[in-house]
Each structure stands twice: as structure tokens, then as C-alpha cells.
Amino acid sequence: MTLQIPKKTNFLTTALRADEIEESAFINGIIYGNPGVGKTSLACSAPDPLQIDIDRGSRSLVTMGLGHVKVARPNTIADIEGIYWEARAAPDYFKTYILDTASAAQRYHLDELIVSNNRDKPVNTQPDYNESTNVIRRLCLWFRELPCNFIIIAQAIEDKDETSGAITIRPAVTPKLAGSLDEMVDFVGYMECNVSGIGANESYKRTLRVMPTRRISAKNRLGLPSVIEDPTWDKIVSLAKKPAGKQAVPA
């Protein structure tokens, strides 16, 4: 095999300083955690959102005072792809797209593969998991490239290291998909809701952890503090460290 001489390029002479690169004003992130901790309400505090409600949890928006949020309810992976193509054709229609949840989207696709392959037993094979990882990854990559915020919501799952016994909490999708999604976003936040007091004195404290620990999977490309208390999208935007002259899109 001979080495092919590439066409002449000028990457070396046109390279820019990191703070000179024109970054997008929009933010892409993953918010994951146990059910009921406030993942969807945090995501829906972003500007002009469309909730892609795969989990069928939009009823909670009304109880949280977010009944004004627009909701799309796809029934298949092809429906989610259709939402993307509509969004691409009308890029100003919404400022934020919320995949709620990636965990449910992958379950949808794995179930579709069982049906489409006419299996006698409702069991997925390793090729199914590989295909599903690639399909959901591609969908998320498409949405990430739109001129808008893109927020991926996921449930949390615990992984146990069989050698050390250590427990790691991460988004509840296949490990390969979790790694792929991690690579394409600006932050990965683990959300918790701690309850204190009893009865009338009961109070809730929500936190979003964006710095990884030995136990928690997270990511912080925005210069956010390790833990954000009572998080909102406005708070994330205001805390994000931006190069001079760059402003993230506020709510």
C-alpha cells in the first residue's frame, strides 16, 4: 500500500487561538437522574422548548406550572426522525429541543427490532444493541447540529465493577451510547432531589452535579461550578464561562 499524497491544505497557517473560534451560542447537554427529581422541568426552563415526549410524562408539566410548553408525542423512531426534518426545514420554530428520554427512545428502537425481525421470543441480540446505539447516536447528532439548544434527558442506572465492587451512576442507555452522547454535548449533569423535614415542614433541594466523581458520571465543558443548587436553564447560561464577546442565548 502506497501513501497517497493529499491535496494541498492550509490548516497550519490558518489555525486559530481557542478563544478566537466562533462557537455556537446554543448549549447541548444531558440531564439524567432518578424519576421525579425535576429533570424535565429543568429542561423545559430553556427558551421556547419542544418536549419530544417519548416517556409519556408530559402530564407532569401541568402540575409544575409548565402547561404552556409545546409537546410532540412520537410513536416510532421514524417519527422522531420526522421531527428532526421538520426542525431542519424551519430552524427558527423552536429554540430548544428536548429528547425525553434517551432511555425510552432506545427501548422503543429495541422493541421495534424484535417486531421487525419476527422473533419467536422477545429477546434482543447483541447486533440489536449495536444497531440501536448507532441509530440513537445518529439522531442525537442530527439534533445537536441544529441552530438551537438540544437537551437529552435520561434515567439513571448503576453499574457495578465485578472486580472492585465499585458502583458508578450513569445515564440509562447502553454503555457505548452513553459514551457517544457524552462526547457530543457541552455538559452532562446528574440531578438529585434531597428531602428534609416532615409533613408541613418538608422541603426539597434540587442539585445538578456536572463534575465527575468516582461514583457519578458527569462532564463540564462550560466552566460551571461542580454542583449547581436549584438549577434552572438561566442559571446554567449565566454560570457558563464564555470567551469574550460570546453570549449564550438566554431564556
Buried (B, 14 or more C-beta within 10 A) or exposed (E): EEEEEEEEEEEEEEEEEEEEEEEBBBBBBBBBBBEEBBBBBBBBBBBBBBBBBBBEBBEBBEEEEBEEBEBBEBEEBEBBBEBBEEBEEEEEEBBBBBBBBBBBBBBBBBBBBBEEEEEEEEEBEEEBBEBBBEBBBEBBBBBBBBEBBBBBBBBBBEEEEEEEEEEBBBBBBBEBBBBBBBEBBBBBBBBBBEEEEEEEEEEEEBBBBBBBEEEBBBBBBBEBEEBBEEBBBEBBBEBBEBEEEBEBBEB
